[in-house]
Amino acid sequence: MKRFTAIVLSAAMLAMSLSGCASSGNSAGTAGANTMAESSAETAGETKETQAESVQADAGQSADAVSGASANQPSDQGDVEAQAAELVYQNENGETVVSHKYGETIMPENPQRIVCIKMEDIALALGVENLVACRNFETFYLEDEVNALGVGTISVDEEANTINFEQVLSYEPDLIIIRDSFEQSIYDELSKIAPTIAFRLQAPQVAMLAMGRALGIEDRAKERLQQYYDKIASAKEALQDVAGEEVAMLRILQKEIRLYPYSSNDMSSFLYLDLGLTPDPMAVEYDNADSLAISMETLPDLTAKHIFLIAGYGSQTAEAVEAAKQRYEEIKADPLWQAVPAVQSGSIYEVDSRTWLTHGVIATEMRIDQVLDYLGQ
């Protein structure tokens, strides 16, 4: 943990140095303050999980969102292994213990009926066997992959962030794997059904290696993690010719527009810290912003040659997504939007909100593929 804290502090110092000066951060904060009321109203329309991630990730202030190399990738694979080893270890009785947000769980031996809830990305990336049920729904970016497994479906009330316990019980699991985004009471109820382990999906590499250790497939997890790193390295090489061209990431919501920062948000940092692309100066400035909201009047100041644009809320209701897309259509008719250099050059790339607003190894790989589709040579 000391090493992790040191990494966090080092990254924070780097972000401060890149931001130029305190006045730059203040100007970004002022732009956000102008739309504070709209931001609050917008957040109220999102699910609790999205709200939690907006507070932790969109605000750009969470230490968890910053690391030595990237919010997605710790400083090196050795660091990932060290963190995973802290989470999953052998006790004095030789039992495998998983430490998580809710406490500690002793792993059952050779589980045969596993229920997975909100950790499907990692489970599928690992090729976890003996799954009997997963969370799945229409518009889920892994819907087809989960359907192909032929497993049952667990319903999650996204608004209340609760789980249908009767469904879980009906599959008679001997192990339950969840994301640690639920309340303690949810975990407690699931633990009455079967041993329950939890992982932090916002650190997907650590989560994958820790899950592999817990399930006795650590070697497979290491191999899969190396594939992930190789994909990043290959993509970075393929993007060398455009690496010096400025890039930005915008998100259109019903009530506001957000500019995602250089390094303090793990939804956008992969562009710069993993793929080696050059951030728009305003994205660097927003590393220390109190809000990611950007005003229409400020949009023409974006000098980025390429802008990745998300219009929507990820895997949310069709109504919310449609409202955001309608807002984007309105914005496109605004002279201020038309004055943005990337708009004038036709370099606005609309990307899939389902993967660009999601944590996970597979989700990140999908984002990388979309970047290559637009910028790869």
C-alpha positions as CSV (number, residue, x, y, z in Angstrom):
1,M,0.0,0.0,0.0
2,K,2.9,2.3,0.7
3,R,4.2,1.8,-2.8
4,F,0.7,2.5,-4.2
5,T,0.4,5.7,-2.2
6,A,3.8,6.8,-3.4
7,I,2.7,6.2,-7.0
8,V,-0.4,8.2,-6.5
9,L,1.5,11.2,-5.0
10,S,4.1,11.1,-7.8
11,A,1.3,11.2,-10.4
12,A,-0.4,14.0,-8.7
13,M,2.8,16.0,-8.7
14,L,3.3,15.3,-12.4
15,A,-0.3,16.4,-13.1
16,M,0.3,19.7,-11.2
17,S,3.5,20.4,-13.1
18,L,1.7,19.8,-16.5
19,S,-1.1,22.0,-15.6
20,G,1.2,25.0,-15.9
21,C,0.0,27.2,-13.0
22,A,-2.7,27.5,-10.5
23,S,-4.5,30.2,-12.5
24,S,-5.0,27.7,-15.3
25,G,-6.8,25.3,-13.0
26,N,-8.9,28.1,-11.7
27,S,-10.0,29.1,-15.1
28,A,-11.2,25.6,-15.8
29,G,-12.9,25.5,-12.5
30,T,-14.7,28.8,-13.3
31,A,-16.0,27.4,-16.6
32,G,-17.4,24.4,-14.6
33,A,-19.0,26.7,-12.0
34,N,-21.0,28.4,-14.7
35,T,-22.9,25.2,-15.3
36,M,-22.9,23.8,-11.8
37,A,-26.7,23.9,-11.5
38,E,-27.1,22.1,-14.9
39,S,-24.5,19.5,-13.8
40,S,-26.4,18.7,-10.7
41,A,-29.6,18.3,-12.6
42,E,-27.9,16.1,-15.1
43,T,-26.3,13.8,-12.5
44,A,-29.7,13.3,-10.9
45,G,-30.9,11.6,-14.1
46,E,-28.1,9.0,-14.1
47,T,-28.0,5.7,-12.2
48,K,-26.4,5.4,-8.8
49,E,-23.5,3.6,-10.3
50,T,-23.0,6.2,-12.9
51,Q,-23.3,8.9,-10.2
52,A,-20.6,7.2,-8.1
53,E,-18.3,7.0,-11.1
54,S,-19.0,10.6,-12.0
55,V,-18.0,11.8,-8.5
56,Q,-14.9,9.6,-8.5
57,A,-13.8,9.8,-12.1
58,D,-15.5,12.8,-13.8
59,A,-14.5,15.2,-11.0
60,G,-10.9,14.3,-11.7
61,Q,-9.9,14.6,-8.0
62,S,-9.9,11.0,-6.8
63,A,-6.5,9.6,-5.9
64,D,-7.7,6.2,-7.1
65,A,-8.1,7.5,-10.6
66,V,-4.4,8.4,-10.8
67,S,-1.4,6.1,-10.9
68,G,2.3,6.2,-11.9
69,A,1.7,5.4,-15.6
70,S,-2.0,5.5,-16.2
71,A,-5.3,5.3,-14.5
72,N,-5.8,2.1,-16.5
73,Q,-2.3,0.8,-16.1
74,P,-0.2,0.8,-12.9
75,S,3.5,1.7,-13.4
76,D,4.5,-1.9,-14.4
77,Q,3.3,-5.4,-14.4
78,G,5.3,-6.1,-11.3
79,D,3.2,-3.5,-9.5
80,V,0.0,-5.1,-10.7
81,E,1.2,-8.5,-9.4
82,A,2.1,-6.9,-6.0
83,Q,-1.3,-5.4,-5.6
84,A,-3.0,-8.6,-6.6
85,A,-0.9,-10.5,-4.1
86,E,-2.1,-8.2,-1.3
87,L,-5.7,-8.9,-2.3
88,V,-5.5,-12.7,-2.6
89,Y,-3.2,-14.8,-0.4
90,Q,-2.9,-18.0,1.5
91,N,-3.6,-18.1,5.2
92,E,-1.8,-20.2,7.8
93,N,-4.2,-23.1,7.1
94,G,-3.4,-23.0,3.4
95,E,-6.7,-21.6,2.4
96,T,-7.0,-19.0,-0.3
97,V,-8.3,-15.7,1.1
98,V,-9.7,-12.8,-0.9
99,S,-9.5,-9.4,0.7
100,H,-12.0,-6.8,-0.6
101,K,-14.0,-3.7,0.3
102,Y,-16.5,-5.6,2.4
103,G,-14.0,-7.7,4.4
104,E,-12.3,-11.1,3.7
105,T,-13.7,-14.3,2.1
106,I,-12.2,-17.8,2.2
107,M,-12.5,-19.3,-1.2
108,P,-14.4,-22.6,-1.6
109,E,-12.3,-25.4,-3.2
110,N,-13.0,-25.9,-6.9
111,P,-16.3,-23.9,-7.3
112,Q,-18.6,-25.5,-9.9
113,R,-21.5,-23.0,-10.0
114,I,-20.3,-19.4,-10.2
115,V,-22.6,-16.4,-10.4
116,C,-20.9,-13.2,-11.7
117,I,-22.5,-9.8,-11.3
118,K,-20.9,-6.7,-12.9
119,M,-17.6,-8.4,-13.3
120,E,-18.4,-10.0,-16.6
121,D,-15.7,-8.1,-18.5
122,I,-12.9,-9.6,-16.4
123,A,-14.5,-13.0,-16.2
124,L,-14.9,-13.2,-19.9
125,A,-11.4,-11.9,-20.5
126,L,-10.1,-14.7,-18.3
127,G,-12.3,-17.3,-19.8
128,V,-13.7,-18.2,-16.3
129,E,-15.3,-21.6,-16.4
130,N,-18.3,-23.0,-14.5
131,L,-20.4,-19.8,-14.8
132,V,-24.1,-20.4,-14.3
133,A,-25.4,-16.9,-14.4
134,C,-24.3,-13.3,-15.2
135,R,-25.7,-9.9,-15.3
136,N,-26.9,-9.2,-18.9
137,F,-29.3,-6.9,-20.6
138,E,-30.0,-5.3,-24.0
139,T,-27.5,-2.6,-25.0
140,F,-24.8,-4.2,-22.7
141,Y,-21.6,-4.1,-24.7
142,L,-20.9,-7.8,-23.8
143,E,-24.5,-8.9,-24.4
144,D,-23.6,-11.2,-27.3
145,E,-20.6,-12.7,-25.5
146,V,-22.7,-13.5,-22.4
147,N,-25.5,-15.0,-24.5
148,A,-23.0,-17.2,-26.2
149,L,-22.2,-18.8,-22.9
150,G,-25.7,-20.1,-22.5
151,V,-25.9,-19.0,-18.9
152,G,-28.8,-17.5,-16.9
153,T,-29.4,-13.8,-16.3
154,I,-29.2,-11.9,-13.0
155,S,-31.3,-8.8,-12.9
156,V,-29.8,-5.6,-11.3
157,D,-32.0,-2.6,-10.5
158,E,-29.7,0.1,-11.8
159,E,-31.6,2.9,-10.2
160,A,-31.5,1.4,-6.7
161,N,-28.2,-0.6,-7.4
162,T,-29.8,-3.7,-5.9
163,I,-29.8,-7.4,-7.0
164,N,-32.6,-9.9,-7.4
165,F,-31.6,-12.3,-4.6
166,E,-34.2,-14.9,-5.5
167,Q,-32.7,-15.2,-8.9
168,V,-29.2,-15.6,-7.5
169,L,-30.5,-18.3,-5.1
170,S,-32.3,-20.1,-7.9
171,Y,-28.9,-20.9,-9.6
172,E,-27.6,-22.6,-6.4
173,P,-24.2,-21.0,-6.6
174,D,-21.2,-22.2,-4.6
175,L,-19.4,-18.9,-5.4
176,I,-20.5,-15.4,-6.2
177,I,-18.3,-12.8,-7.8
178,I,-19.4,-9.1,-7.7
179,R,-18.1,-5.6,-8.4
180,D,-17.4,-3.7,-5.2
181,S,-19.9,-0.9,-6.2
182,F,-22.7,-2.3,-4.1
183,E,-23.7,-1.4,-0.6
184,Q,-22.4,-3.5,2.3
185,S,-26.0,-4.8,2.9
186,I,-26.1,-6.3,-0.6
187,Y,-22.8,-8.1,0.0
188,D,-24.1,-9.4,3.3
189,E,-27.2,-10.9,1.7
190,L,-25.3,-12.5,-1.1
191,S,-22.9,-14.0,1.4
192,K,-25.8,-15.8,3.0
193,I,-26.4,-17.6,-0.3
194,A,-22.7,-18.5,-1.1
195,P,-19.2,-17.3,-0.4
196,T,-18.9,-13.9,-2.1
197,I,-15.8,-12.1,-3.4
198,A,-15.6,-8.6,-4.8
199,F,-13.2,-6.7,-7.0
200,R,-12.6,-3.1,-7.9
201,L,-13.3,-2.9,-11.6
202,Q,-11.8,0.6,-11.9
203,A,-8.5,-1.1,-11.6
204,P,-9.1,-3.8,-14.2
205,Q,-5.6,-5.2,-14.5
206,V,-5.3,-5.8,-10.8
207,A,-8.9,-7.2,-10.7
208,M,-8.1,-9.7,-13.5
209,L,-4.9,-10.9,-11.9
210,A,-6.5,-11.1,-8.4
211,M,-9.5,-13.0,-9.8
212,G,-7.1,-15.4,-11.5
213,R,-5.2,-16.0,-8.3
214,A,-8.5,-16.6,-6.4
215,L,-9.7,-19.1,-9.0
216,G,-6.4,-20.9,-9.3
217,I,-5.7,-19.7,-12.8
218,E,-3.1,-17.1,-12.1
219,D,-0.9,-18.2,-15.0
220,R,-3.8,-17.8,-17.4
221,A,-4.4,-14.3,-15.9
222,K,-0.8,-13.3,-16.4
223,E,-0.9,-14.5,-20.0
224,R,-4.1,-12.5,-20.7
225,L,-2.7,-9.5,-19.0
226,Q,0.4,-9.7,-21.3
227,Q,-1.9,-9.8,-24.3
228,Y,-3.5,-6.6,-23.0
229,Y,-0.2,-4.9,-22.6
230,D,0.9,-6.2,-26.1
231,K,-2.2,-4.7,-27.6
232,I,-1.5,-1.3,-26.1
233,A,2.1,-1.4,-27.3
234,S,1.1,-2.4,-30.8
235,A,-1.5,0.3,-30.9
236,K,0.9,2.9,-29.7
237,E,3.4,2.0,-32.5
238,A,0.6,2.1,-35.1
239,L,-0.3,5.7,-33.9
240,Q,3.3,7.0,-34.1
241,D,2.6,9.1,-37.2
242,V,-0.2,11.0,-35.4
243,A,1.2,11.0,-31.9
244,G,2.2,14.7,-32.1
245,E,-1.3,15.8,-33.2
246,E,-3.5,17.1,-30.4
247,V,-6.4,15.0,-29.3
248,A,-9.4,15.7,-27.0
249,M,-12.4,13.7,-25.7
250,L,-15.8,15.3,-25.2
251,R,-19.0,14.0,-23.8
252,I,-22.4,15.5,-24.7
253,L,-25.1,15.2,-22.0
254,Q,-28.6,16.5,-22.0
255,K,-27.7,19.6,-20.0
256,E,-23.9,20.1,-20.4
257,I,-20.8,19.3,-22.3
258,R,-17.8,17.7,-20.6
259,L,-14.1,17.9,-21.5
260,Y,-12.2,14.9,-20.2
261,P,-8.8,15.6,-18.7
262,Y,-5.3,14.4,-19.6
263,S,-4.4,12.0,-16.7
264,S,-6.8,12.3,-13.8
265,N,-9.7,10.4,-15.4
266,D,-9.4,6.8,-16.4
267,M,-11.9,7.1,-19.2
268,S,-9.7,9.4,-21.2
269,S,-6.1,8.9,-19.8
270,F,-5.5,5.8,-21.9
271,L,-5.4,8.0,-25.0
272,Y,-2.4,9.9,-23.7
273,L,-0.7,7.8,-21.1
274,D,-1.1,4.4,-22.8
275,L,-1.4,5.2,-26.5
276,G,1.0,8.2,-26.4
277,L,-1.3,10.7,-28.1
278,T,-0.9,14.4,-27.4
279,P,-3.6,16.1,-25.3
280,D,-5.2,19.4,-26.1
281,P,-3.7,22.0,-23.7
282,M,-7.2,22.5,-22.2
283,A,-7.3,18.7,-21.4
284,V,-4.1,19.2,-19.5
285,E,-5.6,22.2,-17.7
286,Y,-8.7,20.2,-16.8
287,D,-6.6,17.8,-14.8
288,N,-7.0,20.1,-11.8
289,A,-10.5,21.3,-12.6
290,D,-13.3,21.1,-10.1
291,S,-15.8,20.2,-12.8
292,L,-15.4,18.8,-16.3
293,A,-18.2,21.0,-17.7
294,I,-17.1,23.2,-20.6
295,S,-19.1,26.2,-21.8
296,M,-20.2,26.6,-25.4
297,E,-18.2,29.9,-25.5
298,T,-15.0,28.0,-24.6
299,L,-15.3,25.2,-27.2
300,P,-13.7,27.2,-30.0
301,D,-10.6,27.4,-27.8
302,L,-10.0,23.6,-28.3
303,T,-7.1,23.4,-30.7
304,A,-7.2,19.6,-30.9
305,K,-6.9,18.2,-34.4
306,H,-8.9,15.1,-33.4
307,I,-11.9,15.0,-31.0
308,F,-13.4,11.7,-29.8
309,L,-17.0,12.5,-28.9
310,I,-19.5,10.5,-26.8
311,A,-23.2,11.4,-27.0
312,G,-25.0,9.6,-24.3
313,Y,-24.8,7.7,-20.9
314,G,-23.3,4.4,-21.8
315,S,-25.6,1.4,-21.2
316,Q,-28.4,3.5,-19.9
317,T,-32.1,3.8,-20.8
318,A,-32.9,4.5,-24.5
319,E,-34.7,7.7,-23.4
320,A,-31.6,9.1,-21.7
321,V,-29.4,8.2,-24.7
322,E,-31.9,9.7,-27.2
323,A,-32.0,12.9,-25.1
324,A,-28.3,13.3,-25.3
325,K,-28.2,12.6,-29.0
326,Q,-30.9,15.2,-29.6
327,R,-28.9,17.7,-27.6
328,Y,-25.9,16.9,-29.8
329,E,-27.9,17.6,-32.9
330,E,-28.9,21.0,-31.5
331,I,-25.2,21.7,-30.6
332,K,-24.1,20.9,-34.2
333,A,-26.2,23.8,-35.5
334,D,-24.6,26.3,-33.1
335,P,-22.1,28.7,-34.6
336,L,-19.8,28.2,-31.6
337,W,-19.6,24.5,-32.3
338,Q,-19.0,25.1,-36.0
339,A,-16.0,27.3,-35.0
340,V,-14.2,24.4,-33.3
341,P,-11.1,23.6,-35.5
342,A,-11.8,19.8,-35.4
343,V,-15.4,20.4,-36.5
344,Q,-14.2,22.5,-39.4
345,S,-11.8,19.8,-40.6
346,G,-14.3,17.0,-40.2
347,S,-12.3,15.3,-37.4
348,I,-15.0,14.6,-34.9
349,Y,-15.2,10.9,-34.2
350,E,-18.4,9.7,-32.6
351,V,-17.6,6.6,-30.4
352,D,-19.6,4.0,-28.6
353,S,-20.6,5.4,-25.2
354,R,-21.1,1.8,-23.9
355,T,-17.4,1.0,-24.0
356,W,-16.0,4.5,-23.6
357,L,-17.8,5.0,-20.3
358,T,-17.0,1.6,-18.9
359,H,-14.2,0.1,-16.9
360,G,-12.7,-3.2,-17.9
361,V,-10.0,-5.0,-19.9
362,I,-12.2,-5.9,-22.8
363,A,-13.9,-2.4,-22.8
364,T,-10.5,-0.7,-23.0
365,E,-9.4,-3.0,-25.8
366,M,-12.6,-2.1,-27.7
367,R,-11.8,1.6,-27.1
368,I,-8.3,1.1,-28.5
369,D,-9.8,-0.6,-31.6
370,Q,-12.0,2.4,-32.2
371,V,-9.0,4.8,-31.9
372,L,-7.1,2.7,-34.4
373,D,-10.1,2.8,-36.8
374,Y,-10.0,6.5,-36.8
375,L,-6.3,7.3,-36.5
376,G,-4.4,4.2,-37.4
377,Q,-2.4,4.2,-40.6
